[in-house]
Amino acid sequence: MRNKIVTTAAVIAGLFSLFSACSKKNDAGGTTLRWQTLGSAQADPINRRTARQFEKKHPGIKITMESVPPGAGYTQKLFVKFTAGDNNAPDVFWNSDMVTFATKDTLLDLSAFRQKDPECFERLNPALLNGVILDNKIWSLPVNCGVALLFYNKEMFDAAGVAYPGNNLTWDDLLTLAKRMTIKEGNMTRQYGLILTSHVYRDMVLGIQESFYSPDYTRALFDTPAMIKSVRKAMTFLYSGACGSMSELAENSSGWGAELFLGGRAAMYIGLSFEIGTINQQKDQLRLSVARIPKFPEGTHRPMLHFSIVSVYKGTKTPDEAWAFVKYLGSDEAIIREITRGGSLPVTLSGNQFKALEKATWIDDNGKTTLIESLRTGISTRQVLQNNPWMPSTKQAVIFSEEMDPVFFNNTPEWIPVKLRKVQQRIQMEINEGRGGK
């Protein structure tokens, strides 16, 4: 396994992310757990409320929450706390890089708790459960779930007299629809048909290719025909005139394409279901719905499932109490609160969480059907992209960005095969190095 420490954390800002340091006895004779969360103005009040609810159910345990903003060096700083035996190291924490922590022997294997609380694990969406297993050990617990979707503004479609996007679109269908929903005034574009980013290639390729790596993660798959086709299609969208320019996305959306969608600049937007709650808070009464991610004619609908995970530090002095808290974070009670406000989808495929989704008021019935279908056909982002034990996912992201961003920004599609071969070579070298030069 690789002995390199990741220096950047891949994070989804504003999600229901969790974390804080080593337990101790409190003045009342109970236990104090340290919980480190990924901080944001939206997430902090939710996390504090979750901690208080847990304390009511477990009066002998007090939660001390530390909110840490996302940023570079997060994983490395936390790892230093663990290896130094820092008394301020968290007992329970939001885990941005499960592979690094697991291979550095800093995580508590939760497999024993599967014997104690089997229902907690057995009810999980299998795609999510598989995403927290490495070397046949369970290193984390999923505490929320989101899926890639096509958002659309129903008012804009009604005004144009155009039918809403369906759940069986191809990528070419979507491009045609985006062009139809684009409104130009002279040389200016008043309304884009669609907002997306270059990362959409990932959603495209997984409809026609199983993963970005071989099943044993020893071989990278970044220069395949499916990758070349998907990156070319993504570039076609970005330079179609219907999807916002690369420069506008970089300058005006602050890395979040939903801002242009919220501002009435676009009829559609490809994003994550997590954003529904935020969109509803920021844009009162926005009439939105969602459709499934499109596919290529020869492919299938395989949307990417994104989910936050929490882990227990191996050095915690109170593993049972730490597990009790982790179990609560993944419980129906905690997750249904997030489902109700639009901050999460079920981590299960049936039961009370699905009932809560069916009652949700933040999405219409068509949207609920889409969400359920997406959950049942989705694949774990961690399993196909992030959980390679031979190299950190953040390194893969840096390599792809360094090689491919110039291609996207300079609109040079002829360089796609050459640059993808370079990506392939660099990532394969990282994997081989992680395997000891094999």
N, C-alpha and C positions, 0 to 999 in steps of 0.2 A: 504493500500500500504506500501511497505517496507521503513523503515527509516534508512537504512544503506547506507553509501557513498561508492561508488566503488573506490578502490585505484589503480586499473590498468585499462588501456585503451586498448581495442582490436582494433588493427589498421592493415591496409593493407598498408605497407610502399611503398611509391613512387607512390601511386595512385593520381588521380586528387582530392586531399583532400583539404578542405577549412576551413579558420578561422581568426579573430582579435577584439575593445572596445568602450565604450559608446560615442555616437555621440555628436558633439558640432559644434557651428558655426565657420567657418573658417574666415580668414582675408578678404576674398573676399565677405563675407556676405552669403556664401552658407553653406552647411552641410558637415561635415567630419564624415564619418563612419569608425569605427574600424572593421577590418576583420581579424580573426585569422585562419591561415591555418596550416595544418600538413606539416611540412617542410621536404624537401629533395632536393638534388642537381638537380634532374630532374623536380620536381614539382614547385619549386620556380619561375623560369623564366616564366613558363606557367601561373602561378597565377598572377604574376605581369603584364603580357601582357593582361590577362583577365580584371584586374582592370583598366588598361589604356583604353581599348576598351570601358568599361562601362562609364568611365568619359567623353569620347568623345560624347557619346550619352546623357549624363546627366551632362552638364557643371556646374550645381549648386551643384553637389555632388562630393566630393573628398574621395578617399578610402585610408586609412592608413592600410597597411598590416603588420601583425606580423606573422612571420614564426616560429612555435614551433616544435622542433624535437619530434618524438614519444618516449614514454617511460612511465615507471611506475609513477603513481601519477598525470597523466595528468588531468583526470576527477576531482579528488579531488581538485587540485590547482585551476582549473577553477571555481569549485563550491564555493570555498572560496572567490574568486573575486566577484562572484555574490552576495553572502550573506552579504559580507562586504560593499556592495555599492561602490566598487572600481571604481574610474573614468577611470581606464584603462581596465575595463571589456569590452569584445567585444560586438558590436551590432549584428554582424553576425559571426557565427563560424561553423567550421567543428565539427559535433557532433558524438563523439565516443560511447556515451552511452545514447541514447534517452530516455530510460525508466527511468533511474535515474534522469535526468534533468527534465523530465516531471512530475514525481511524487514528486519532490522537489519544484514544482511551480516556476521554473526559465525560462521556455520557453513561448514564445508568441504563442498562438493558431492561426494557419494560416487559420482556417475555414472561417473567415470573408473575407479573400482575395479570397477564392474560389467563393464567391458570386460576387466579383468585377472582377476577372479574371478566369472565369470558364474553359476556354479553356486550361489554364496552367495546370490544374489538370485532366480534362476529357481526354486529349490526352495521359496521362501516361499509360504505361503498368500496368494493374490492379494489378499484383503481386508486383510491386514497390510501387504503391499507398497504397495498404493494409499494406505494411511494415512500413509506417510512420503514421499510424492511431492507436491511443490508446484511449480507453474510448470515442470513436466517435468524437475525436478531431484530427486535423492534426497538427503535431508538427514539421515537417521538409519537405524539398523538395529534391527528388533525383536529383543529378547533374552528375551522370555517371552510367554506368552499365557494369558489367562483368559477365561472365558465366564460370563454370567449363567445361574444354574440354580435349580431348586427342590430344596432339600435336604429330606430327611425322615428321621425317626428310626424305623427299622424295629421296634424294640422296642415303641414306643408304638402303632404300627399293629397289631402282633401282639396286644398286650394288649387292644386294642379290637375285635379280630376284623374289622378293616377292610382292604380290599385296598389295596396300595401305590398311590401316584399313578402314572398312566400317562403316556406321552409325547405324548398327543393331547388333553390337557385344554384346555377353554376357560376363560376367566377366571371365568365363572359356575360351571363345574364345580368350580374350585378353591375358590371361596367356599363352596359347598355342603359340600365336603369339610372345609374349615377349621371350619365350624360343627359338623360332626359330630364332629370331633376335639377340640373345646373341652370342658373339664370344669369345671363350676362347683360351688362349695360355698356355699350361701346366696347372699349378695351378692358373694362373692369368686370370682375366676377362678383355679383351681388350675393349669390347663393351657390355654394358648391353642392353637388349631389351627394358626395361622400367624403368623410375625413378618415384617413388611416395613416399608418406609418410604415416604414420599410420593414418593420418586424412582422408584418402580415405574412411574409414568406413562410414563417413557421407554421401558421395555421394552414397555408396552402399545401405545403409539402407533406404534412402528416395525414392528408387525405389519400395520398398515393404512395407513401413510404412509412413503414412501421415505426421507425425511430431515427434518431440522429447517430445512433451507435449500434454495433452488433449486439446480440443478446448478452454476450459476456463482457461487453464494454471494452474489448481489446482493439476494436477497429472503428475508426471514425467513418461517417457516411455523409460527408459534406460536399463531395464533388460528383454526386450521382446524377443521372439524367433527371430524376425527380426534383433535385435541388436546383439544377440549372433552369428547368422549366418554371419552377415556383418563383425564383428570384427574378427571372425575366418578366413573369406576369405581374409581380409586385411593382416593378419599374414601369410597366405599361400603365398601371393604375396611376402611379405618382406623376406621370408626365402626360396624362390624358387631358388635362385642363378641367377635369370634373372633380378632382379629389384634393384640391389644395396643393400648393407648391411645397417643395422641401424647405425652402427658405422661410416661407410663411409659417409652416409648422414649427420650425426651429425658433423663430423670432417671437411669434405671437401666442403660442399655446403653452409655453413654459413646460414642455414635455408632456402635456396632458391634452390630447386632441379633443377631449370632451368639452374643453373651454370654447372651442369654435362651434361645436354642436350646440352647447348651451346658449351661446350668443346669437343664435339664429343664423349662423353663417353656413350651415350645412343641413341637408335633409336626412342624412344617415351618418352613422359613425360605428366603426368596429372597435369595440372595447371589452371590458370585463363586467360581469354582472355585479361585482362589488360596487360599481359606480352608480348603480341605480339609486341607492339610498342617498348618496351625495347629490346626484342630479336633482332628485325630488326635493332635497332641502334647499338647494341653491336656486332652483327655478320652479317656483310655486305653480302648480297646476299645468305643468308641461305635459301635453298629451303624447306620451311616448309608448312604444311597444318594441318588441324584439323579435328577430327571426334567427334561425340557425345560421352558423357560418356556412358560406357556400362551399362547393366542391368542384373538382374537375369532372368532366363527363365520365371518365374511366375510374373515378375515385369514389370515396364514401364520405359521409359526414362524421368527422372525428374531432370534435372541438377539444381544445386543451383545457383541462381542469387545473385551476390554480388554487392552492390552499396553504394557509399558515399552519405551522406546527409548533408545539411546545415540547421541551425536553427537560429531563431532570439531571442535574450535575451529579456525577458519580461520587464526588466527595461529600455530598450532603450527609448530615448526621441523623436526619430523620426521613428516610426514604418513604416510609408508609404515609406520613403526613404530606410529603411532597406529591406522592401519587394521588392522594385524596384530592388535592387541589387540581392537579392535571386532569383527573377524572371529571371533576366538576366543570372545568373549562370546556370539556368535550361533551358535556351532558346535554340532554334535551332542553333542560331549563335555560342554560346559558345560550345555546345556539338558537333556540326558538326566539329569544329576545332579539337576536340579530336578524333572524328571518323576518320578524314582524316589522322591523324598521328598514328592511331592504339592504342590510349590510352583509348578508351571507345567504347562501343556499344550504339545503340539507347536506350533512356529511353521510347520511344514510340513503338507502333507496326505497324506504317505506317507513311506516310508523308515524309517530307524533310530529316529527319534523316535516314530513310531507303534508300532513294535515294542516300544519301552520302555513305552509306555502300555498295550499289551496285556498286558505282564508285571507291571504295577504291582499291589501288594498292598494299597493304601490304599483301593480301591474295588472293589465287586463287578462281575460281568460285565455286569449290566444297566446299572450306572452307566457302565461303559466304553463301551457302545453309545451311551448318551445323550451322552456327551462327544464321541464321534466325529461323531455326527449334528449336534451343535451347532456343532462346528468347521466342518463343511462347509456349513452353512446360515447361519452367523453373518455379521454385518456389522461393519465397523470403527467403533468409537465415535469415533475421530479423524476419520474421513471424514464422518460424518453429523452430528457435533456440535462437534468441537474444531478443525477445520482451516480455519475461515473466515478467509481472508487479510485481511478488512476489519475484523475486530474480534477481540479475545482471548476465548477460551472462558470464561476466569474472569469476564469482565465479564458475559457472558450468564448465567452461574450466579448472580451477585450480583443481577442484575435480576430473574430468576425468583424467587429467594428473597425479595427485598424485597416483591414484589407478591403472591406466592402463599402464603407461609407464614401470613399472617393468615387466609387463606381456609381452609387446612387446619386450623389450630389452633382456629379459632372455629366450624368446621363450618357454613360458609355457602355451600352449593353454588350458591345462586342468583347468587352473585357471580362464579362461574367464567368465564362468557363476557366479562363486563366487565373482569375483571382480566387475562384472557388477551389482550384487545385492548390493554390498557395495556402488557403485556409486549411484544406485537408492535410497538407504536409505538416504545417505547424502544429495542428491539434494532434495528429498522429505521433509527432515527435514528443509532445507532452505526455501522451499516454505511454509511449514506450519508456520514457524516462521514469514515469511513475511505477512502471512494472520492473524497474531495475535493468533497463536496457534490452528487454526481450523483444 
